[in-house]
Every structure is written in C-alpha cells, then in structure tokens.
Amino acid sequence: MAPRTTSAPQPKPGLRERKKIQTRQAIQRAAYRLFAEQGYDATPVDQIAEAAEVSPSTVLRYFPTKEDIVLTDEYDALIADAIRDRPLDEPPITALRHVTVGLLEQFAGKERDETPARLALIRQSPALRARMGEGLARTGVMLGGVLAERSGRAPDDFEVRVVVGAVIGALQEAVFHCFDHQRVEDMEETIDRALDVLARGLPL
C-alpha cells in the first residue's frame, strides 16, 4: 500500500452554508433515530419534522423526498470548489484524493454515528438503492464538469467519463467495504487507498 496522501487543509464553508449544513444534519439525525425505532417505511416526513423541531416544508425544502434524507450530503458543492483550488498540473486522481480525504476528515467526525445506520438502510431498501444510483449519476456529472474545466476538455469527453466512472465506482466500493467489515472508522483511509489503486493501477 502506498503512503497515505497528506491533504492540505480545505477552506471552511461560510456562516450561511454552515447553518444550512447544521439544519440538514439535525433533520437527518432525527430521521435516523425514528427509522431505528419504527422502521424506514413506517416513518412519515411530518414525524421527522417534529422530531427535528422544524416544519414539514423545511424538511421538504432540504430533502424533496424521504429517500433524500438518507442519501443527501453537502459534499458535492464542496468537492467541486476544492478541486478547482488544486494546482492545475496535479493529476486528476491525485487532486480527488487530496480533496475527498480532506473533506471527510473535516466533516465525517460529525456524522460518524449515523454512517452505519445510513449504509444499513441503503442495503435494505430497493428504493434507496435506486435513488442512490441517481445521486451517483449527478455526482458523476459534477465531477466530469470540474475535471473537464481543469483539462480543457468537453464534459462528455470519453476519457473524462471513464475516469469519473472509475472514481465513482472506487468511492462506492470503499464505503461499502468499510460497512461490510464493520470498519466505518477507517473510511478516510479506505477511500484514500481506493483512489491510490486507481492512480497507480493494478500490479500484474
């Protein structure tokens, strides 16, 4: 295994963005607690709103569907901005390693308790797995656009799409590897390792 990449500190979000993140996380924490107590399918949005001390319309503003409560996070916009800040001569996978691991180290501690419950729900619910696929596709479009900016290519460039597809697959495998082996605390290291595999290739 290659030495772990040392990530430069990522810029902290502004006050408005931090407040939005806090509201999203409060709704998600309330939802996970109710899902654990009475099940995902048996938990309506209005109960989640009451438990989070917000209105149902606030829940729906942040999460248009109940599936989004489990699947939505704040990382896509932050990843896009952080990648744009990386040196232009840095290889794409290296830039993604710095950014992804750095942001996880910044935020994952706040979400660590919810991560196993979140992944268990995704494993158990076909609706959540389908919605997850849609979310990963949107993340792929975002990554493709940012990497295309860096390289002067079109977002639908074949090689850009191949790299993005490989990155999305690596991230998904890393996350579920941690869950399946009950090592969620190793998430950052495992994601770093997965992206290292992409960067150096599989030895023959």
VEXNU-65881 format. One record per residue: residue number from 1; residue in three letters; x, z, y of N, C-alpha, C, CB in turn. Coordinates in steps of 0.1 Angstrom, whole numbers. Each point is the difference from the previous one (the first is absolute). Glycine has a CB too. Layout:
// VEXNU-65881
<atom NUM; 'ALA'; <X; Z; Y>; <X; Z; Y>; <X; Z; Y>; <X; Z; Y>>;
...
// end
This chain:
// VEXNU-65881
<atom 1; 'MET'; <8; 0; -12>; <-8; 0; 12>; <9; 0; 12>; <-18; 12; -12>>;
<atom 2; 'ALA'; <14; -20; 22>; <8; -1; 13>; <-2; 13; 8>; <-2; -25; 0>>;
<atom 3; 'PRO'; <12; 28; 8>; <-2; 12; 9>; <-12; -2; 9>; <24; 4; 0>>;
<atom 4; 'ARG'; <-31; 7; 3>; <-12; -1; 8>; <3; -4; 14>; <-10; 18; -14>>;
<atom 5; 'THR'; <1; -27; 19>; <2; -5; 13>; <-2; 11; 10>; <-7; -23; -7>>;
<atom 6; 'THR'; <15; 25; 17>; <-2; 10; 11>; <-8; -7; 11>; <21; 12; -6>>;
<atom 7; 'SER'; <-33; -7; 8>; <-9; -6; 10>; <2; 6; 14>; <-17; -5; -18>>;
<atom 8; 'ALA'; <18; -4; 28>; <0; 5; 13>; <-13; 6; 4>; <17; -18; 6>>;
<atom 9; 'PRO'; <-17; 28; 3>; <-13; 7; 4>; <-9; -10; 6>; <12; 21; 4>>;
<atom 10; 'GLN'; <-25; -21; -8>; <-10; -9; 5>; <-6; 6; 12>; <-4; -10; -23>>;
<atom 11; 'PRO'; <0; 1; 33>; <-7; 6; 12>; <-13; 6; -3>; <11; -18; 13>>;
<atom 12; 'LYS'; <-14; 30; -7>; <-12; 7; -3>; <-12; -7; 8>; <13; 21; -3>>;
<atom 13; 'PRO'; <-25; -21; -3>; <-11; -6; 6>; <-4; 8; 13>; <-8; -9; -22>>;
<atom 14; 'GLY'; <1; 2; 31>; <-5; 7; 12>; <-11; 10; -2>; <7; -21; 12>>;
<atom 15; 'LEU'; <-11; 28; -2>; <-10; 11; -1>; <-13; -6; -5>; <11; 13; 18>>;
<atom 16; 'ARG'; <-15; -24; -12>; <-13; -6; -4>; <0; -3; -15>; <-4; -9; 23>>;
<atom 17; 'GLU'; <15; 2; -27>; <1; -4; -14>; <1; 13; -10>; <11; -22; 7>>;
<atom 18; 'ARG'; <-4; 32; -2>; <1; 12; -8>; <-14; 7; -2>; <23; 3; 8>>;
<atom 19; 'LYS'; <-31; -3; 3>; <-14; 5; -1>; <-8; -8; -10>; <2; 9; 24>>;
<atom 20; 'LYS'; <-1; -22; -23>; <-8; -8; -10>; <5; 3; -14>; <-3; -18; 17>>;
<atom 21; 'ILE'; <16; 19; -19>; <5; 3; -14>; <-5; 14; -4>; <20; -13; 4>>;
<atom 22; 'GLN'; <-21; 23; 5>; <-5; 13; -4>; <-14; 0; -4>; <16; 10; 16>>;
<atom 23; 'THR'; <-24; -18; -9>; <-15; -1; -3>; <-1; -7; -14>; <-6; -1; 25>>;
<atom 24; 'ARG'; <13; -10; -27>; <-1; -7; -13>; <4; 10; -11>; <6; -22; 11>>;
<atom 25; 'GLN'; <5; 29; -9>; <4; 9; -11>; <-10; 12; -2>; <24; -6; 6>>;
<atom 26; 'ALA'; <-30; 10; 5>; <-10; 11; -2>; <-12; -5; -8>; <7; 10; 22>>;
<atom 27; 'ILE'; <-11; -22; -20>; <-11; -6; -7>; <4; -2; -15>; <-9; -12; 21>>;
<atom 28; 'GLN'; <21; 7; -23>; <5; -2; -14>; <1; 13; -7>; <12; -21; 7>>;
<atom 29; 'ARG'; <-7; 31; -1>; <2; 13; -7>; <-14; 6; -4>; <21; 4; 13>>;
<atom 30; 'ALA'; <-31; -5; -4>; <-13; 4; -3>; <-6; -8; -12>; <-3; 8; 24>>;
<atom 31; 'ALA'; <5; -21; -24>; <-5; -8; -10>; <6; 3; -14>; <-3; -18; 17>>;
<atom 32; 'TYR'; <17; 20; -17>; <6; 3; -13>; <-5; 13; -6>; <21; -13; 8>>;
<atom 33; 'ARG'; <-23; 23; 1>; <-5; 12; -5>; <-14; -1; -6>; <13; 12; 18>>;
<atom 34; 'LEU'; <-22; -20; -11>; <-13; -2; -6>; <0; -9; -12>; <-9; 2; 23>>;
<atom 35; 'PHE'; <18; -12; -23>; <1; -8; -12>; <4; 9; -12>; <6; -20; 14>>;
<atom 36; 'ALA'; <3; 29; -12>; <5; 9; -11>; <-12; 9; -5>; <24; -1; 9>>;
<atom 37; 'GLU'; <-32; 5; 0>; <-11; 10; -3>; <-11; -7; -7>; <7; 14; 19>>;
<atom 38; 'GLN'; <-11; -26; -14>; <-13; -5; -5>; <1; -15; -4>; <-11; 16; 14>>;
<atom 39; 'GLY'; <23; -22; -14>; <2; -13; -4>; <-1; -11; 11>; <-9; 7; -22>>;
<atom 40; 'TYR'; <16; -18; 20>; <1; -10; 11>; <-14; -6; 2>; <24; -5; -6>>;
<atom 41; 'ASP'; <-31; 1; -5>; <-12; -7; 2>; <-11; 8; 6>; <6; -14; -19>>;
<atom 42; 'ALA'; <-6; 28; 16>; <-10; 9; 4>; <2; 5; 14>; <-3; 6; -24>>;
<atom 43; 'THR'; <13; -10; 31>; <3; 5; 14>; <-4; -10; 10>; <19; 14; -9>>;
<atom 44; 'PRO'; <-29; -12; 17>; <-4; -9; 11>; <8; 2; 12>; <-23; 0; -9>>;
<atom 45; 'VAL'; <23; -10; 18>; <8; 0; 12>; <-4; 12; 9>; <4; -25; -2>>;
<atom 46; 'ASP'; <-17; 28; 3>; <-4; 10; 9>; <5; 14; -3>; <-21; -14; 4>>;
<atom 47; 'GLN'; <23; 16; -17>; <6; 13; -5>; <14; 1; 4>; <-16; 1; -19>>;
<atom 48; 'ILE'; <23; -13; 18>; <14; 0; 4>; <1; 3; 15>; <6; -17; -18>>;
<atom 49; 'ALA'; <-14; 11; 26>; <0; 2; 14>; <-2; 14; 4>; <-9; -23; 3>>;
<atom 50; 'GLU'; <-1; 30; -10>; <-3; 14; 3>; <12; 8; -3>; <-24; -4; -5>>;
<atom 51; 'ALA'; <30; 2; -7>; <12; 8; -4>; <12; -2; 9>; <-8; -2; -23>>;
<atom 52; 'ALA'; <9; -10; 29>; <11; -3; 9>; <-3; 4; 15>; <7; -19; -16>>;
<atom 53; 'GLU'; <-19; 23; 18>; <-5; 4; 13>; <1; -11; 10>; <8; 23; -4>>;
<atom 54; 'VAL'; <-13; -35; -1>; <-1; -12; 9>; <-14; -6; -3>; <25; -4; 1>>;
<atom 55; 'SER'; <-29; -6; 7>; <-13; -6; -2>; <2; -11; -11>; <-7; 5; 24>>;
<atom 56; 'PRO'; <-4; -9; -31>; <1; -11; -9>; <5; -13; 6>; <-19; 11; -13>>;
<atom 57; 'SER'; <15; -13; 26>; <4; -12; 7>; <15; 0; 2>; <-22; -2; 11>>;
<atom 58; 'THR'; <28; 14; -9>; <15; 1; 1>; <7; -4; -13>; <-3; 18; 18>>;
<atom 59; 'VAL'; <-3; -13; -29>; <6; -3; -13>; <-1; -15; -2>; <-7; 22; -10>>;
<atom 60; 'LEU'; <-4; -29; 13>; <-1; -14; -2>; <8; -8; 10>; <-23; 4; -9>>;
<atom 61; 'ARG'; <26; 2; 20>; <9; -7; 10>; <14; -1; -6>; <-14; 8; 19>>;
<atom 62; 'TYR'; <19; 3; -25>; <13; 0; -6>; <0; -6; -14>; <5; 20; 13>>;
<atom 63; 'PHE'; <-16; -19; -20>; <0; -5; -14>; <-14; -7; -2>; <15; 19; -8>>;
<atom 64; 'PRO'; <-15; -32; 9>; <-13; -8; -1>; <-7; 2; -13>; <10; -16; 15>>;
<atom 65; 'THR'; <-3; 19; -26>; <-6; 3; -13>; <6; 12; -6>; <-4; -24; -4>>;
<atom 66; 'LYS'; <-3; 30; -6>; <6; 12; -6>; <13; -3; -7>; <-24; 9; -3>>;
<atom 67; 'GLU'; <25; -21; -3>; <13; -3; -6>; <11; 1; 9>; <-12; -15; -15>>;
<atom 68; 'ASP'; <10; 11; 28>; <10; 0; 10>; <6; 14; 3>; <-10; -20; 10>>;
<atom 69; 'ILE'; <1; 30; -12>; <5; 14; 2>; <12; 3; -10>; <-23; 7; 7>>;
<atom 70; 'VAL'; <22; -12; -19>; <11; 2; -10>; <12; -9; 3>; <-18; 7; -17>>;
<atom 71; 'LEU'; <15; -19; 21>; <10; -10; 0>; <7; -2; 14>; <-12; -11; -18>>;
<atom 72; 'THR'; <6; 14; 29>; <5; -3; 13>; <11; 10; 4>; <-22; -10; 7>>;
<atom 73; 'ASP'; <33; 5; -2>; <10; 9; 6>; <5; -7; 13>; <7; 9; -23>>;
<atom 74; 'GLU'; <2; -2; 30>; <4; -5; 13>; <13; -8; 0>; <-11; 20; 9>>;
<atom 75; 'TYR'; <15; -23; -21>; <14; -6; -1>; <2; -14; 4>; <2; 15; -18>>;
<atom 76; 'ASP'; <-12; -24; 17>; <2; -14; 2>; <5; -3; 14>; <-18; -5; -16>>;
<atom 77; 'ALA'; <11; 11; 26>; <4; -3; 14>; <14; 6; 3>; <-24; 0; 7>>;
<atom 78; 'LEU'; <26; 12; -12>; <13; 6; 2>; <11; -7; -7>; <-11; 22; 2>>;
<atom 79; 'ILE'; <9; -27; -14>; <10; -8; -7>; <3; -13; 8>; <-8; 9; -22>>;
<atom 80; 'ALA'; <-3; -16; 27>; <3; -12; 7>; <8; 2; 13>; <-22; -8; -8>>;
<atom 81; 'ASP'; <19; 19; 15>; <8; 3; 12>; <14; 4; -3>; <-21; 7; 11>>;
<atom 82; 'ALA'; <23; 1; -22>; <13; 4; -4>; <9; -11; -5>; <-9; 22; -5>>;
<atom 83; 'ILE'; <3; -32; -2>; <8; -11; -5>; <4; -9; 12>; <-13; 0; -22>>;
<atom 84; 'ARG'; <5; -1; 32>; <4; -8; 12>; <12; 6; 7>; <-24; -7; 2>>;
<atom 85; 'ASP'; <25; 21; -4>; <11; 7; 7>; <13; -1; -8>; <-17; 15; 10>>;
<atom 86; 'ARG'; <17; -20; -22>; <12; 0; -8>; <9; -12; 4>; <-12; 10; -19>>;
<atom 87; 'PRO'; <25; -9; 17>; <9; -11; 4>; <-4; -14; -6>; <19; 17; 2>>;
<atom 88; 'LEU'; <-19; -27; 5>; <-4; -13; -4>; <9; -6; -12>; <-10; -4; 23>>;
<atom 89; 'ASP'; <22; 9; -23>; <9; -5; -11>; <-1; 8; -13>; <15; -9; 18>>;
<atom 90; 'GLU'; <-24; 18; -18>; <-1; 9; -12>; <-9; -8; -10>; <2; 21; 14>>;
<atom 91; 'PRO'; <2; -22; -27>; <-8; -6; -10>; <-14; 6; 0>; <20; -6; -14>>;
<atom 92; 'PRO'; <-31; -2; 11>; <-14; 5; 0>; <-2; 12; -9>; <-7; -23; 5>>;
<atom 93; 'ILE'; <12; 23; -17>; <-2; 11; -9>; <7; 13; 5>; <-2; -16; -20>>;
<atom 94; 'THR'; <14; 14; 25>; <7; 12; 6>; <-8; 6; 12>; <22; -10; -7>>;
<atom 95; 'ALA'; <-27; 1; 15>; <-9; 5; 12>; <-12; 8; -6>; <8; -20; 14>>;
<atom 96; 'LEU'; <-14; 14; -24>; <-12; 7; -5>; <4; 13; -7>; <-11; -22; -4>>;
<atom 97; 'ARG'; <22; 23; -2>; <4; 13; -6>; <2; 10; 11>; <11; -12; -19>>;
<atom 98; 'HIS'; <-4; 9; 29>; <2; 9; 11>; <-13; 5; 6>; <22; -11; 5>>;
<atom 99; 'VAL'; <-31; 2; -2>; <-12; 3; 6>; <-10; 7; -9>; <3; -20; 14>>;
<atom 100; 'THR'; <-5; 16; -26>; <-9; 6; -9>; <4; 14; -3>; <-6; -22; -9>>;
<atom 101; 'VAL'; <18; 24; 5>; <5; 13; -4>; <0; 10; 12>; <14; -10; -18>>;
<atom 102; 'GLY'; <-10; 4; 30>; <0; 9; 12>; <-14; 4; 3>; <20; -12; 8>>;
<atom 103; 'LEU'; <-30; 4; -8>; <-14; 4; 3>; <-6; 9; -10>; <-2; -22; 12>>;
<atom 104; 'LEU'; <6; 20; -25>; <-5; 9; -10>; <5; 14; 2>; <-2; -19; -16>>;
<atom 105; 'GLU'; <15; 20; 20>; <6; 13; 2>; <-6; 7; 12>; <21; -9; -10>>;
<atom 106; 'GLN'; <-25; 1; 20>; <-6; 5; 12>; <-14; 5; -2>; <13; -15; 13>>;
<atom 107; 'PHE'; <-21; 8; -22>; <-14; 4; -1>; <-4; 5; -14>; <-4; -17; 17>>;
<atom 108; 'ALA'; <11; 14; -27>; <-5; 3; -14>; <-2; 15; -2>; <11; -21; -8>>;
<atom 109; 'GLY'; <-3; 29; 14>; <-1; 14; -2>; <-14; 6; 4>; <24; 2; 4>>;
<atom 110; 'LYS'; <-30; -8; 6>; <-13; 4; 4>; <-11; -4; -10>; <8; -2; 24>>;
<atom 111; 'GLU'; <-5; -8; -32>; <-10; -6; -9>; <3; 3; -15>; <-4; -18; 17>>;
<atom 112; 'ARG'; <15; 25; -19>; <5; 2; -14>; <-11; 6; -9>; <23; 2; 9>>;
<atom 113; 'ASP'; <-30; 8; -4>; <-10; 6; -9>; <-12; -9; -4>; <6; 21; 11>>;
<atom 114; 'GLU'; <-9; -31; -2>; <-11; -9; -3>; <4; -12; -8>; <-10; 7; 21>>;
<atom 115; 'THR'; <23; -10; -22>; <5; -12; -7>; <-5; -1; -14>; <20; 0; 15>>;
<atom 116; 'PRO'; <-17; 11; -24>; <-5; -1; -14>; <-15; -2; -1>; <19; 14; -6>>;
<atom 117; 'ALA'; <-27; -8; 14>; <-14; -2; 0>; <-4; -14; 4>; <-4; 24; 5>>;
<atom 118; 'ARG'; <11; -29; 5>; <-3; -14; 4>; <3; -10; -11>; <5; 7; 24>>;
<atom 119; 'LEU'; <6; -5; -30>; <4; -10; -11>; <-9; 2; -12>; <24; 0; 8>>;
<atom 120; 'ALA'; <-28; 12; -11>; <-9; 2; -12>; <-13; -7; 3>; <11; 22; -5>>;
<atom 121; 'LEU'; <-16; -21; 17>; <-13; -6; 3>; <1; -16; -1>; <-5; 19; 16>>;
<atom 122; 'ILE'; <16; -24; -12>; <2; -15; -1>; <1; -4; -14>; <12; 0; 21>>;
<atom 123; 'ARG'; <-5; 8; -30>; <1; -3; -14>; <-14; 0; -6>; <23; 10; -1>>;
<atom 124; 'GLN'; <-32; -1; 5>; <-13; 3; -7>; <-11; -10; 5>; <7; 24; -2>>;
<atom 125; 'SER'; <-6; -29; 14>; <-11; -7; 6>; <3; -15; 1>; <-6; 20; 13>>;
<atom 126; 'PRO'; <-2; -29; -20>; <2; -14; 2>; <-2; -5; 14>; <-8; -3; -23>>;
<atom 127; 'ALA'; <-2; 9; 30>; <-3; -4; 14>; <13; 3; 9>; <-25; 5; -3>>;
<atom 128; 'LEU'; <31; 6; 1>; <12; 3; 8>; <12; -9; -4>; <-8; 24; 1>>;
<atom 129; 'ARG'; <9; -27; -13>; <11; -10; -4>; <-2; -13; 6>; <3; 12; -21>>;
<atom 130; 'ALA'; <-16; -17; 21>; <-3; -13; 7>; <3; 1; 15>; <-17; -5; -18>>;
<atom 131; 'ARG'; <13; 16; 24>; <2; 1; 14>; <15; 1; 3>; <-22; 11; 3>>;
<atom 132; 'MET'; <29; -4; -12>; <15; 1; 2>; <6; -14; 0>; <0; 23; -11>>;
<atom 133; 'GLY'; <-4; -32; 2>; <5; -13; 0>; <-2; -7; 13>; <-5; -1; -24>>;
<atom 134; 'GLU'; <-7; 3; 30>; <-3; -6; 13>; <10; 5; 11>; <-24; -3; -7>>;
<atom 135; 'GLY'; <26; 17; 6>; <9; 6; 10>; <14; -5; -2>; <-14; 20; 0>>;
<atom 136; 'LEU'; <19; -22; -12>; <13; -5; -2>; <2; -14; 5>; <2; 15; -20>>;
<atom 137; 'ALA'; <-13; -23; 19>; <1; -13; 5>; <1; 0; 15>; <-14; -8; -19>>;
<atom 138; 'ARG'; <7; 17; 26>; <2; 1; 14>; <14; 4; 4>; <-25; 5; 2>>;
<atom 139; 'THR'; <30; 5; -9>; <14; 5; 2>; <9; -12; -2>; <-6; 23; -7>>;
<atom 140; 'GLY'; <4; -31; -3>; <9; -12; -2>; <-1; -9; 11>; <-3; 2; -24>>;
<atom 141; 'VAL'; <-8; -5; 30>; <-1; -9; 12>; <8; 6; 11>; <-23; -8; -7>>;
<atom 142; 'MET'; <21; 21; 9>; <8; 7; 11>; <15; -2; -2>; <-19; 17; 3>>;
<atom 143; 'LEU'; <23; -13; -15>; <15; -1; -3>; <5; -15; 2>; <-2; 20; -16>>;
<atom 144; 'GLY'; <-6; -29; 11>; <3; -14; 1>; <2; -4; 14>; <-12; -5; -21>>;
<atom 145; 'GLY'; <3; 9; 30>; <1; -3; 14>; <12; 5; 7>; <-24; -1; 0>>;
<atom 146; 'VAL'; <27; 14; -3>; <12; 7; 6>; <13; -7; -5>; <-13; 22; 2>>;
<atom 147; 'LEU'; <14; -24; -15>; <12; -6; -6>; <2; -14; 5>; <-2; 14; -20>>;
<atom 148; 'ALA'; <-9; -21; 22>; <1; -14; 5>; <5; 0; 15>; <-19; -7; -15>>;
<atom 149; 'GLU'; <15; 17; 22>; <5; 2; 14>; <15; 1; 0>; <-22; 11; 7>>;
<atom 150; 'ARG'; <27; -2; -16>; <14; 3; -1>; <8; -12; -4>; <-5; 23; -5>>;
<atom 151; 'SER'; <0; -32; -3>; <7; -11; -6>; <-2; -13; 7>; <0; 12; -21>>;
<atom 152; 'GLY'; <-10; -12; 30>; <-4; -13; 7>; <-7; -9; -9>; <20; 2; 14>>;
<atom 153; 'ARG'; <-26; 3; -25>; <-8; -8; -9>; <-15; 1; 3>; <18; 2; -18>>;
<atom 154; 'ALA'; <-26; -10; 11>; <-15; 1; 1>; <-4; 11; -9>; <-2; -24; 5>>;
<atom 155; 'PRO'; <-9; 32; -2>; <-5; 10; -8>; <-3; -4; -14>; <-8; 11; 20>>;
<atom 156; 'ASP'; <3; -24; -22>; <-3; -5; -13>; <11; -7; -7>; <-23; -2; 8>>;
<atom 157; 'ASP'; <35; 4; -3>; <12; -6; -6>; <1; 5; -15>; <12; -1; 22>>;
<atom 158; 'PHE'; <-9; -8; -31>; <0; 4; -14>; <9; 11; -3>; <-6; -23; -6>>;
<atom 159; 'GLU'; <19; 23; 11>; <9; 10; -3>; <-4; 13; 6>; <18; -17; -1>>;
<atom 160; 'VAL'; <-24; 17; 13>; <-5; 13; 6>; <-10; 6; -9>; <5; -9; 23>>;
<atom 161; 'ARG'; <-15; 0; -28>; <-11; 5; -8>; <6; 6; -14>; <-16; -17; 11>>;
<atom 162; 'VAL'; <26; 11; -16>; <6; 5; -13>; <6; 14; 3>; <5; -24; -8>>;
<atom 163; 'VAL'; <3; 25; 19>; <6; 13; 3>; <-10; 11; 2>; <19; -12; 10>>;
<atom 164; 'VAL'; <-30; 8; -2>; <-10; 10; 2>; <-7; 4; -12>; <-3; -10; 23>>;
<atom 165; 'GLY'; <-1; 0; -32>; <-6; 4; -13>; <8; 9; -8>; <-11; -22; 1>>;
<atom 166; 'ALA'; <24; 19; -1>; <9; 9; -8>; <1; 14; 6>; <13; -20; -7>>;
<atom 167; 'VAL'; <-13; 21; 20>; <1; 13; 6>; <-13; 8; -3>; <15; -9; 18>>;
<atom 168; 'ILE'; <-27; 3; -16>; <-12; 7; -3>; <-1; 4; -14>; <-11; -14; 17>>;
<atom 169; 'GLY'; <15; 6; -26>; <0; 4; -14>; <10; 11; -3>; <-6; -23; -6>>;
<atom 170; 'ALA'; <17; 23; 12>; <10; 11; -2>; <-5; 13; 6>; <18; -17; 1>>;
<atom 171; 'LEU'; <-24; 17; 10>; <-6; 12; 6>; <-11; 6; -9>; <6; -9; 23>>;
<atom 172; 'GLN'; <-15; 0; -28>; <-11; 5; -8>; <6; 6; -13>; <-15; -18; 10>>;
<atom 173; 'GLU'; <24; 11; -16>; <6; 6; -13>; <7; 13; 3>; <3; -23; -9>>;
<atom 174; 'ALA'; <4; 24; 20>; <7; 13; 3>; <-10; 11; 2>; <18; -13; 11>>;
<atom 175; 'VAL'; <-29; 11; -4>; <-10; 10; 2>; <-6; 5; -13>; <-5; -10; 23>>;
<atom 176; 'PHE'; <1; 1; -31>; <-7; 4; -12>; <10; 5; -11>; <-18; -17; 5>>;
<atom 177; 'HIS'; <30; 13; -4>; <11; 6; -9>; <1; 15; 3>; <12; -22; -1>>;
<atom 178; 'CYS'; <-12; 25; 14>; <1; 14; 3>; <-12; 8; -4>; <13; -6; 20>>;
<atom 179; 'PHE'; <-25; 0; -19>; <-13; 6; -4>; <0; 2; -15>; <-12; -9; 20>>;
<atom 180; 'ASP'; <15; -2; -27>; <-1; 1; -15>; <10; 10; -6>; <-7; -24; 0>>;
<atom 181; 'HIS'; <18; 26; 7>; <10; 9; -5>; <0; 14; 7>; <14; -20; -6>>;
<atom 182; 'GLN'; <-25; 22; 13>; <-2; 13; 8>; <12; 3; 8>; <-15; 8; -19>>;
<atom 183; 'ARG'; <20; -18; 26>; <12; 3; 9>; <-3; -5; 14>; <16; -2; -20>>;
<atom 184; 'VAL'; <-27; 5; 25>; <-4; -4; 14>; <10; 4; 10>; <-24; 0; -7>>;
<atom 185; 'GLU'; <30; 11; 5>; <10; 5; 9>; <12; -9; 1>; <-7; 23; -5>>;
<atom 186; 'ASP'; <9; -32; -4>; <11; -10; 0>; <-4; -13; 6>; <9; 11; -20>>;
<atom 187; 'MET'; <-20; -12; 27>; <-6; -13; 5>; <10; -7; 8>; <-22; 10; 0>>;
<atom 188; 'GLU'; <28; -4; 10>; <10; -7; 9>; <11; -6; -8>; <-6; 15; 19>>;
<atom 189; 'GLU'; <12; -6; -27>; <12; -5; -8>; <-4; -11; -10>; <10; 23; 2>>;
<atom 190; 'THR'; <-22; -23; -8>; <-4; -10; -9>; <-3; -13; 7>; <-10; 17; -15>>;
<atom 191; 'ILE'; <4; -17; 27>; <-2; -12; 8>; <13; -6; 4>; <-22; 9; 8>>;
<atom 192; 'ASP'; <31; 0; -4>; <13; -5; 4>; <7; -7; -12>; <2; 19; 17>>;
<atom 193; 'ARG'; <-3; -13; -28>; <6; -6; -13>; <-7; -13; -3>; <5; 23; -8>>;
<atom 194; 'ALA'; <-18; -24; 9>; <-7; -12; -3>; <4; -12; 10>; <-19; 14; -9>>;
<atom 195; 'LEU'; <21; -11; 21>; <4; -10; 10>; <14; -4; -2>; <-17; 8; 16>>;
<atom 196; 'ASP'; <25; 2; -21>; <14; -3; -3>; <1; -10; -12>; <7; 23; 8>>;
<atom 197; 'VAL'; <-16; -22; -18>; <-1; -9; -11>; <-2; -14; 5>; <-9; 18; -15>>;
<atom 198; 'LEU'; <0; -20; 25>; <-3; -13; 6>; <12; -5; 7>; <-24; 6; 2>>;
<atom 199; 'ALA'; <31; 3; 5>; <11; -5; 9>; <12; -5; -9>; <-8; 16; 18>>;
<atom 200; 'ARG'; <10; -9; -29>; <12; -4; -8>; <-3; -8; -12>; <11; 20; 8>>;
<atom 201; 'GLY'; <-24; -21; -12>; <-4; -8; -12>; <2; 8; -12>; <6; -21; 12>>;
<atom 202; 'LEU'; <-11; 16; -23>; <1; 7; -13>; <13; -5; -8>; <-25; 2; -1>>;
<atom 203; 'PRO'; <34; 8; -1>; <13; -4; -7>; <-3; -6; -14>; <12; 18; 12>>;
<atom 204; 'LEU'; <-5; -28; -16>; <-2; -7; -13>; <10; 6; -10>; <-8; -21; 11>>;
// end
